[in-house]
Amino acid sequence: MTISMYQASVPVFVRALTNLSQVLKKGEAHAKAKGVEPDNLLQQRLIFDMLPLIKQIQIACDTAARGAARLAGVEPQSFPDNETTLAQAQDRIARAIAYVKSFKPEQIDGSEARKVVMKTRHGDVEFVGLAYLTEYTLPNMFFHCTTAYDILRVAGTEIGKKDFLGDR
């Protein structure tokens, strides 16, 4: 049995972002239970030189959305980084999931060898589709989802591996 590029990307992106949304909800509930303003969680960091929770969420969403678009060979949709509340962060996740789900298998399947150009502040970086997915997009998205999880865990949210992986 062969796995397609669509199967290896879109459902994985959707699941990771859905699980991110769920751990964020648990973080909000924990903050409320402790009498803390839940939106303050968005500025929490693991350490001073790491990005705060909101930036981890934004990058995870952008990585999934841009990843699907680039694999489909289309210009990625832009999402402004202007969220200041947990409700806005949840909306960002929901919009990213909807965008990722808008891609059809026929747009992404066959992209294994497609040239993918990622524009960065240091210049263009070129990949072929499979390497872009497996060596950059998936690891980057999971890094930021994991860091968001870790920030919530350090803040005291009672979450575990099952929350990160989600229901099966």
C-alpha positions in Angstrom: 0.0 0.0 0.0 1.3 3.4 -0.9 0.7 6.6 1.0 0.0 9.7 -1.0 1.4 13.2 -0.5 -2.1 14.3 0.4 -2.5 11.6 3.0 0.9 12.4 4.5 0.1 16.1 4.7 -3.4 17.4 5.0 -4.8 15.0 7.6 -1.6 15.3 9.6 -1.8 19.1 9.6 -5.5 19.0 10.5 -5.0 16.6 13.4 -2.0 18.5 14.8 -3.9 21.8 14.7 -7.0 20.2 16.2 -5.0 18.8 19.0 -3.3 22.2 19.5 -6.8 23.8 19.8 -7.8 21.2 22.4 -4.7 21.7 24.6 -5.2 25.5 24.4 -8.8 25.0 25.7 -7.4 23.0 28.6 -4.9 25.8 29.3 -7.7 28.4 29.3 -9.8 26.2 31.7 -6.8 25.8 34.0 -6.1 29.5 34.1 -9.7 30.3 34.9 -9.7 27.7 37.7 -6.6 29.3 39.2 -8.2 32.8 39.0 -5.7 34.0 36.4 -6.6 36.0 33.3 -6.5 33.2 30.6 -5.3 35.6 27.8 -2.1 36.2 29.8 -1.1 32.6 28.7 -0.4 34.0 25.2 2.7 35.8 26.4 4.1 32.8 28.4 7.5 31.5 27.2 9.6 28.5 28.2 12.6 30.8 28.5 13.3 34.4 27.8 14.8 33.9 24.4 12.1 31.7 23.0 8.9 33.0 21.3 5.7 33.2 23.4 2.8 30.9 23.1 0.9 33.1 20.6 3.8 33.1 18.2 4.1 29.3 18.5 0.4 29.0 17.6 0.8 31.4 14.7 3.8 29.6 13.3 2.2 26.2 13.6 -0.9 27.4 11.7 1.2 29.2 9.1 3.4 26.1 8.6 0.4 23.9 7.9 -1.4 26.4 5.7 1.7 27.4 3.7 2.8 23.8 3.5 -0.5 22.6 1.9 -0.5 25.5 -0.5 3.0 25.1 -1.6 2.5 21.4 -2.1 -0.5 22.2 -4.2 1.5 24.7 -6.2 -0.5 27.8 -5.3 0.5 31.0 -3.5 -0.2 30.6 0.2 -2.9 32.6 1.9 -1.6 35.2 4.3 -2.8 35.3 7.9 -1.9 38.6 9.8 -0.3 38.0 13.2 -2.7 40.2 15.2 -4.2 37.8 17.8 -4.3 39.1 21.4 -6.8 36.8 23.0 -7.3 33.1 23.3 -10.6 33.4 21.4 -8.7 35.0 18.5 -6.0 32.3 18.7 -8.7 29.6 18.5 -10.2 31.4 15.5 -6.7 31.5 13.9 -6.4 27.7 14.3 -9.9 27.2 12.9 -9.2 29.3 9.9 -5.9 27.5 9.2 -7.7 24.1 9.5 -10.4 25.3 7.1 -7.8 26.5 4.6 -5.8 23.3 4.8 -9.0 21.2 4.3 -9.9 23.3 1.2 -7.1 21.5 -0.7 -8.2 18.4 -2.6 -6.1 15.2 -3.0 -5.6 15.9 -6.8 -4.0 19.2 -6.0 -1.3 17.7 -3.7 -0.9 14.1 -4.9 2.0 13.8 -7.3 3.9 16.7 -5.7 6.7 14.5 -4.5 9.1 15.8 -7.1 7.5 19.2 -7.7 9.8 22.1 -7.1 8.8 24.1 -4.0 10.3 27.5 -3.4 10.0 29.0 0.1 10.8 32.7 0.4 12.6 33.6 3.6 14.2 36.8 4.8 17.6 35.2 3.9 16.5 34.5 0.3 14.7 31.7 -1.5 15.1 28.1 -0.4 14.3 25.4 -2.9 13.0 21.9 -2.1 11.4 19.1 -4.0 7.9 18.3 -2.6 8.7 15.2 -0.6 11.8 16.8 1.1 9.8 20.0 1.8 7.1 17.9 3.5 9.3 15.5 5.5 12.4 17.6 6.2 10.9 21.0 6.8 7.1 21.3 7.0 6.2 18.4 9.3 9.1 18.8 11.7 8.6 22.6 11.9 4.9 22.3 12.6 5.4 19.7 15.2 8.2 21.7 16.8 5.8 24.7 17.3 2.9 22.5 18.4 5.2 20.8 20.9 6.5 24.1 22.2 3.0 25.4 22.7 2.1 22.2 24.6 5.2 22.6 26.7 4.4 26.3 27.5 0.9 25.2 28.7 2.3 22.3 30.7 4.9 24.5 32.4 2.0 27.0 33.2 0.4 24.1 35.1 -2.2 22.9 32.7 -2.9 19.2 33.3 -2.2 17.8 29.9 -0.3 14.7 28.8 0.8 12.8 25.8 -2.7 11.7 25.0 -3.7 15.3 24.7 -0.9 16.1 22.3 -1.6 13.0 20.2 -5.4 13.4 20.4 -8.1 10.8 20.4 -7.9 7.8 18.1 
